Amino acid sequence: MLNTMKTLYFQALTLLVLMAHVSRAQTTAKVDYFGIRAGYLKASTDLTSSRNDIRLGGVAPINSFYVGGFYHHNILSWLAYRVDLNYQQKGIELQDQNGSIVGHQRLHYAGLTPLIGITPLKGLGLFVGPEANVYLGQSVERANYGPNVTPIEFGITSRLSYRYKWIGLEVSYFEALNEYKSVDLGARFGFKNRTWQAGLLFVPALLKGRSK
């Protein structure tokens, strides 16, 4: 099932890129467009414990990145929706008692995010919606809390974006609804993702000044 979902994701991403190329060749102004997004991602892990007297220390946020594509459509002058396909790298860093980083566990995800939002000003949008991320694999350096990771992560995303002609800025926040892993170390510890994103967006079809 996981391999099938990975294949479907990459097929959808390829289709998105091809459609973006076609939209760039069109000459008429439209209320929809395809774009590319990429930037910085900070991933934090919320820990839960089955026992109040046991804590898991040394788990720190990790600095990473995201990249993907999106489709934006204006429903009304003040209402829009968009659909994102993204690759994200999340995970944890392991610290010693002095706060020095001694290892990491990077988790690789491909995700789909349908969003609905308001556009109160030209180029400005505030969006919210569900997000589903398919686990692709991990890279580990001395911080392995076990190989078993939840195949699909579900959560809620909110996003603030501003576009001027063909380029823009975005800030996003994501909080997972389910755990991506759990371990038993004398108590059951659950791991749940929470991320911040800050980056750029590009709309190839608007490079020649065809602003919306």
Secondary structure, 3 states (H helix, E strand, C coil): CHHHHHHHHHHHHHHHHHHHHHHHHCCCCCCEEEEEEEEEEEEEEEEEECCCCCCCCCEECEEEEEEEEEEEEECCCCEEEEEEEEEEEEEEEEECCCCCEEEEEEEEEEEEEEEEEECCCCCEEEEEEEEEEEEEEEEEECCCCCCCCCCEEEEEEEEEEEEECCEEEEEEEEEECCCCEEEECCCEEEEEEEEEEEEEEECHHHCCCCCC
